[in-house]
Amino acid sequence: MQQSEVRWRSRDGLGLFARDYGAAPGATARVPVVCIPGLTRNSLDFDVVAPWIAGLGRRVLAVDLRGRGESDRDPDPRRYRPPTYADDVAALLEHLAIPRAILVGTSLGGLVSMAFAVRHGARLAGAVLNDVGPTIDPAGAARIRSYVGKAPPITSWEGAVAYAKLVNGAALPQFTDSDWDAMARRMFRRVEGGPPQLNYDPAILAPVGPIRMRIAEWLAWAAFRRLARGRPVLLLRGALSDILAPATVARMRRAAPALQFAEIPGVGHAPMLSEPAARSALAAFLAAAP
């Protein structure tokens, strides 16, 4: 599948980056898909699923959020938040003259999709929320805070692979050594003459007090209801997830009775979307979506 690069400017002037996977030749034009990664991750997390979706007949754009991958780091960490990221995605669609898109958001990417529904709802044709909801399980949140921006010194590629396995091993117990090597290549960048470096700005996770967290959760539920109103939405949950609790899934399904749902066995936070159950749910969802 042919891949190209897209570079555009955010509304506040940052240089941003996405990978562009064109639809299969001869495919009927369908609404494009924009893939949005998790907190510390980047567009390479979709390097397997994006070509697969493109093979189904849709153009796919996998983005590096500001502060990650090939996108610029933000000099003001206060802008590392879902509404800003949502505006960056809208700027991408404007840059490419794409009127509407389906968003596939993993973890933070799902929260960005909810913010997008509030700020740019007319551009949103549908959404896939990959292992995330408006309420984040405290155990998973604590686990993420324990490692974001706090990696021990990595001096070799073997150390990068070991770190990738350390922070993701419980979620992906079926991974082989080659899988972990591929994961490390997504998470780290090679620096000429130096050791591998995590491919994100350590400042992306700003401390948030308990009052702001409660307000943010209330706003996230309002945003989810906006997201699910009048458009197709698929929710995926890793069966071992410590981020998306079953009680949150139940509440989401009550709030949005038309919500489609699939649980992905044998994985935690978050499914890579290459799992058979994830592929089956995605294929059915995209076949029926605009």
N, C-alpha and C positions, 0 to 999 in steps of 0.2 A: 504494500500500500504506500503510495507516494506521500511524503510528509514535507511540509515547508514551514517556514518561520513567519510569525507575525509580530511586528513591533509597533506599539502605539503609545500615545501620551495620556496620562491621567489628567483629570481636570485641574489638578494642582501641579502638573508639570513633570511627574516622574515618568521615566521610561519603563514600559511594561512589555512582557514577552508571553507569547503563546505558541504552541505547536499546532499546526493546521493539517488535519488528515482529510483529504478530499474524499467525497463519496465515490463508490465504485463506478468505473466508466459505464455509461449507459443507464445509470440508475435514474428513476423518476425523482424529480426534485422534492425533497421533504424538508420539514423544518430542521435546521441544524441543531446539534447538541453541543453544549459547552460544559466541560468537565472541570470541576473546582476541587482542589485537594484539601487535605486536612491541615491542622495548625502548623506543623513543622515540615510539611511535605511540599512537593512541587509537581509540575506537569508530567514528570517521568513516571509517576505512580499509575498513569493511564496508558503506558506505552504498549500494553497488551490489549486492553479492552477497547481503546480508541480505534485501532485499525479494524477490530472486529465489528464495532458499531458502524464504521464507515463502509464495511463490506455489506451491511444491511441496507445501504442506500442513503445514508445521511452524512453530511459534512460534520466533522468533529473538531472542536477547538479545545485543547487542554491548556489551561492557563497557569502561569506562575503568579501567584498573588504578590503584591508588593512586599518586599522583604525576603522573598524566596527565589531560589533558582536564578534565572537570567534577568529577573526584574530588579529595578533599583531598590536599595534600602531607603527607608523613609527617615529623614533627619529628625522628625517629630514622632516618637513612638506612640503618642496618643492617637494617631491616625490609624494604628493597627487595630481596626475594629470592623465588624460586619457591614455597617452602612457604607463605609469608605470602600471596602472591597466590592460591594454591590455596584457602587458608582463606577468603579474601574471596569467591571464587566460590561456595564451599559456603554461605557466609552469604547470598548472593543467592538460591540455590535454597531455602534454609530460609525466607527472607523471603517468597518467592512460593509456598511449599508445592509445589515441584516435586520429585518423588522422584528422578528420574533425568534426565540430559541427555547429549547428544552434544556434545563439545567440538571446536571448530575453532580450532586455535592456530597463528598465524603467528609463526615465529621464537621469540622468548621465550615467546610464547603456547603453543607446543608443549612447551617445558620446563615451563611451568605445568601443562599437561595431564598430563605424566608425574608431577609432584609430586602432582597431584590423584588419580591412580590409586593412589598409595601411601597418601595420607592419607584419601581419601574414596571408595575404590574401589566401594563398594556403590551410589554415586550415578552412576557412569560407565557409560553404555550403549554408547559407542563414541567414536572420536576421529579427527580429521583433523590430521595434522602437516604444516604448510605450510613446506617448505624448512628443516627443522631435524632434527637427530638428537642423540644423546647426546654425540658428538664434534663440536666446532666447528672448522672449518678455521682454522688460525692466521692465514692471510692475511686472511680475512674478519673475524676478531676484531680484528686490528690496524686494519683499515679503520674499523670501527665505533668503536673507542677513539679514533681520530684526530679524530672530530667530535662525539661525545656531550658535551654541556655546553660546547662550545668554539666556538660559532657566532660569526662576526665580527659587528660591529654591523650590524643590519638597520634601515634608516631609512625604507624604503618598501615598498609591495606588490610593486613590480618586483624589489626586492632579495630579498624572500621567495621569489618564484618562481625567481629565479636560484639561490638557495641550495638549494631543493628539487631543482632539476635537477643542481646540483653534486654532491650526496651520493647521488643516485639515478639519474643519467643512464646510467651503465654497465649498470645492472641492467634498465633499461626503455628500450632504444634505439628502440622503436617509438612512444614517446609524442609527441604533438603539443603545440603551444603551449597549447591549451585543456586538455589532460591535465595539463600542468605547473601551470597555474593552479589546477585542481581539487586537485592534490596539495598545493600550498601552503596552500589553504584547510583541508585536513585537518591539516597540520603546525603551522600558526600560528593564533594568535587575535588578533583586533583589540582594541586597548586604546583606550578613548575618549580622544582628544586625544594619543595617543602612537603610536609605531611598532608594527608587528606583533611579536608575541613567540612564540617557540617554546612549544608547548603541553605542556611537561613540566618537571618539577623537574630542574635540572642535576645534582642529587646522586644520580640513580637508578643511576649506574654507579660503584660503589665499587671501589677498587683491590683486586685479589685476588692473593695471592702464588702462586708456582708449586706449592708443596705443596698448598695449598687447591684449586688448579685441578685437580690430579691426583685429589684426593679427590672433588671435585665431579663429575668425569667418570665415575669409578667408580660413584658413586651414581646418576648419570644413566642409565648402562647398566642398572643394577638396576631403576630406575624404569621404563625403557622395556620391559623384559621383563615387569614387572607390568602395565603398560598394555596390552600386546599379548596377555595371557593371557585367553582365554575371551571376548573381545569383538572386534567388527570395528574395524580400524584401516586408514586410508588414508594413505599417505605421498606427498606431492607434492614434486617437486624442479624448480626452475628450471634449465634446461639450462646456463645461464651462471653458476650460483651459485658464490660464493666462500665460502659458509658450510657447505653440505652437500656433501661430496666424494663422488664415485662409490664410493670404497672404503668410506665409512661406510654408504652405501645397501646395498652388498653385505653388509656385516656385519650390518646390521639385518635384512635378508631371511633371512640364515642363522639369526639368533637368533629370528626370528618367521616361520616358513614360510608362515603364512596372511596375512601382511601384503600388503595391496593397494598397488600402486605405479603412479604415472604421472609421466612427465617432461614438463615444459611447455616447448616450444621457444621460443627467441628472447627469453627473459627470464632475469634473474639472481635475486638475493635482494631481495625475495621476490615470487613471483607475486601479482597483485592478486586472483586467483580469478575474474576476468571473462574470462580468456583461454578460447578455445574448448576447448582440451584440458583445462583445469582444470574448466570447466563440465561437460564430458562425464564426467570421472572422478567429480566430486561428485554428479552426478545419478544415476549408476549406484550409487554407494556409499549414498546416502541412500534410494534406492528399496528396497534390500535390508536396510537397518539397521532396528532396532526403531522 
